[in-house]
Amino acid sequence: MPNKPFFIKMKKKRKHVQRLQDTTQLFLKASILSVLGSIALALVCWGYMELSGPIIPVLLGFAALAGLNALLLRKHGNLEFSFHLAGIAALVAVVWISLYSGGINSPFIFMLTLLILGAYTIRTGIGHIYLGAVLIAFTLLLVQQQKTILVVDPAIPPSYGGLFSFLVLLFFTLFLGGVFGKDLLSRMHALYRSRETLEQQVAEKEMLLKEVHHRVKNNLQTVSSLLRMQGRSIEDEKTLSQIKSSQNRVVCMAMVHEMLYRREDLSCIEYSTYVQQLGEYLVKSLKGAESNIRLNINIPEIELGIDTAIPLGLLINEAVTNALKYGFEGRDEGEISISLEKEDKHEFLLRIGDNGIGYPESMDYQSSKSLGLKLIHNLSRQLKGSVIRDLSKRGTNYIIRFQEVTQDPFHSIA
């Protein structure tokens, strides 16, 4: 597999470096706010609430560790190591303070969501790890509240419970807005703009694809008109018949592009409608508008892509054309039957035939001079299928098994 161009690699490297720098700045900002918030909360708890116990030492210890960790990050630049150090310290500190401030009901437990958000900004895998750790912490706090493990006395007096909750939630809100707010808004804006751009690009591509199908259909119709004009100057019936057959094959392909142009879904066409229109066109073209040839079409709601629809349409065109030209020779009435069913996810079964005079069982398509008969077999191979002649019925009838073709490369059907 060839290497990617150098400039693409450099572009990806620059994006990675820029993202690393942005995340590092985000972590440093979070560390500074953590230090200031922890010290401020510790001072209020000590000076106003006059708390004793482990809450104040844990807050001051975490503030010192967070500040030292930020300084080390600026020196060695190892973001992942610094985050793990701060993350483990924050997890222990939050769980420990929550134990002494209400357990699972402690407002301090909200700080764990900040830890998860920070972990996901580093890397998705790290975010998953911390999410699992936080869920374990929640479980332990819930079990502790049932007094089945460590029993602790609350360190927050009931009279200061509301103030403590207010201060914690205030810090949580300021931290969330100050650290993640701008980043989240910019990412949401970028996501919205990306979505707008993608929707515009999809709309432009759909319009372009519709225009391509429309132009292909027009070009094929032009070819058909040229063949028809050429046929007017030909007196030999055999040559004229060949020109007419070629014209019908071109129209057969043009119909697919016309139907794709008119559909919202540009990837496939509703095949029952297509076969009905193709059959009616061929009967009118070869037998005239007043013909008594009946079309018995039994096709459910099956949608096929262009790579299957065109070769299958050409195959049906050849079978119907042969029936109209040779099966009902000298007759102005008869029946052509076409049925299509889906056997499994990719396999289809086509039954197509007429109740005309048929042709000898001994005739081999490989030695036959009939172009239509050869095309039926060659097109079935293009569809990764097989052709079996159904001799149990009157006339000429085929049983064709084939597969849906996707993005089939161009190849000859000769």
Secondary structure, 3 states (H helix, E strand, C coil): CCCCCHHHHHHHHHHHHHHHHHHHHHHHHHHHHHHHHHHHHHHHHHHCCCCCCCHHHHHHHHHHHHHHHHHHHHHHCCHHHHHHHHHHHHHHHHHHHHHCCCHHHCHHHHHHHHHHHHHHHHCHHHHHHHHHHHHHHHHHHHHHHCCCCCCCCCCCCHHHHHHHHHHHHHHHHHHHHHHHHHHHHHHHHHHHHHHHHHHHHHHHHHHHHHHHHHHHHHHHHHHHHHHHHHHHCCCCHHHHHHHHHHHHHHHHHHHHHHHHHHCCCCCEEEHHHHHHHHHHHHHHHHHCCCCEEEEEEECCCCEEEHHHHHHHHHHHHHHHHHHHHHHCCCCCEEEEEEEEEECCCCEEEEEEEECCCCCCCCCCCCCCCCHHHHHHHHHHHHCCCEEEECCCCCCCEEEEEEECCCCCCCCCCC
